[in-house]
Amino acid sequence: MGIFDFFKSKRSNKNSSKIVEQKPSMPTITPEKELFECYNEVYNSMIKDITELSVSEAKEILGIIKNCDGGFLNMGGYYSIVWEKYFKGKA
């Protein structure tokens, strides 16, 4: 018996090792299909103003964005790839 044993609960702790702490998970959302369907139009209307990109480069970028896991909603999946290949070092 230790000095501070009086702080311990009087109840039995036999099952305490079986208790698994459940941590809250990150909430996720599932976007509407329409959000993905209209992205091409929005992308094309915005990318056309970047005169330093060719039409084929703009299409390549769109492909990279749409084919990464999560599509355009996952900037971490395409941002660095697109930046390095198409925008780094350009005015």
C-alpha positions as CSV (number, residue, x, y, z in Angstrom):
1,M,0.0,0.0,0.0
2,G,1.4,3.3,-1.1
3,I,1.2,6.7,0.6
4,F,-1.4,8.1,-1.8
5,D,-3.5,4.9,-2.2
6,F,-6.4,6.7,-0.4
7,F,-6.9,8.7,-3.6
8,K,-7.7,5.6,-5.6
9,S,-11.3,4.7,-6.3
10,K,-12.8,2.0,-4.0
11,R,-14.4,0.4,-7.1
12,S,-12.6,-2.4,-8.9
13,N,-10.5,-1.5,-11.9
14,K,-10.2,-5.0,-13.3
15,N,-11.8,-4.0,-16.7
16,S,-10.0,-0.7,-17.0
17,S,-7.3,-2.1,-19.2
18,K,-10.0,-3.2,-21.7
19,I,-11.4,0.3,-22.2
20,V,-10.2,1.8,-25.4
21,E,-10.3,5.5,-25.7
22,Q,-12.2,6.6,-28.7
23,K,-10.9,9.8,-30.3
24,P,-13.2,11.9,-32.3
25,S,-12.7,11.6,-36.0
26,M,-12.3,14.5,-38.4
27,P,-15.7,15.3,-39.9
28,T,-15.8,14.9,-43.6
29,I,-18.2,16.1,-46.3
30,T,-19.3,14.7,-49.6
31,P,-19.8,17.4,-52.1
32,E,-22.7,17.4,-54.6
33,K,-22.0,15.9,-58.0
34,E,-22.9,19.2,-59.6
35,L,-20.0,20.9,-57.9
36,F,-17.6,18.7,-59.9
37,E,-19.6,19.0,-63.1
38,C,-19.4,22.8,-63.2
39,Y,-15.7,23.0,-62.3
40,N,-14.5,22.8,-65.9
41,E,-16.5,25.9,-66.8
42,V,-15.2,27.8,-63.8
43,Y,-11.7,26.7,-64.4
44,N,-11.7,27.6,-68.1
45,S,-13.2,31.1,-67.4
46,M,-10.4,31.8,-64.9
47,I,-7.4,30.3,-66.7
48,K,-8.1,32.1,-70.0
49,D,-6.8,35.3,-68.5
50,I,-3.3,33.8,-67.8
51,T,-1.6,34.7,-71.1
52,E,1.6,32.9,-70.2
53,L,-0.1,29.5,-70.4
54,S,-0.8,27.8,-73.7
55,V,-4.1,26.1,-74.3
56,S,-2.5,22.7,-74.0
57,E,-0.8,23.6,-70.7
58,A,-4.2,24.8,-69.4
59,K,-5.7,21.4,-70.3
60,E,-2.8,19.6,-68.7
61,I,-3.3,21.5,-65.4
62,L,-7.0,20.8,-65.4
63,G,-6.1,17.1,-65.9
64,I,-3.7,17.2,-62.9
65,I,-6.3,18.9,-60.7
66,K,-9.2,16.6,-61.6
67,N,-7.1,13.4,-61.4
68,C,-5.7,13.9,-58.0
69,D,-7.4,12.3,-55.0
70,G,-10.3,14.6,-54.1
71,G,-10.1,16.6,-57.3
72,F,-10.0,20.4,-57.0
73,L,-11.1,20.2,-53.4
74,N,-7.7,18.7,-52.4
75,M,-5.2,21.5,-53.1
76,G,-2.6,19.5,-51.4
77,G,-2.9,16.9,-54.1
78,Y,-2.1,19.2,-57.0
79,Y,-0.8,22.6,-55.8
80,S,2.9,21.9,-55.6
81,I,2.9,19.9,-58.9
82,V,1.2,22.6,-60.9
83,W,3.2,25.4,-59.3
84,E,6.6,23.7,-60.0
85,K,5.8,22.7,-63.6
86,Y,3.8,25.7,-64.8
87,F,4.2,28.8,-62.6
88,K,7.5,28.8,-60.7
89,G,9.8,31.4,-62.0
90,K,7.2,33.2,-64.2
91,A,6.1,36.7,-63.8
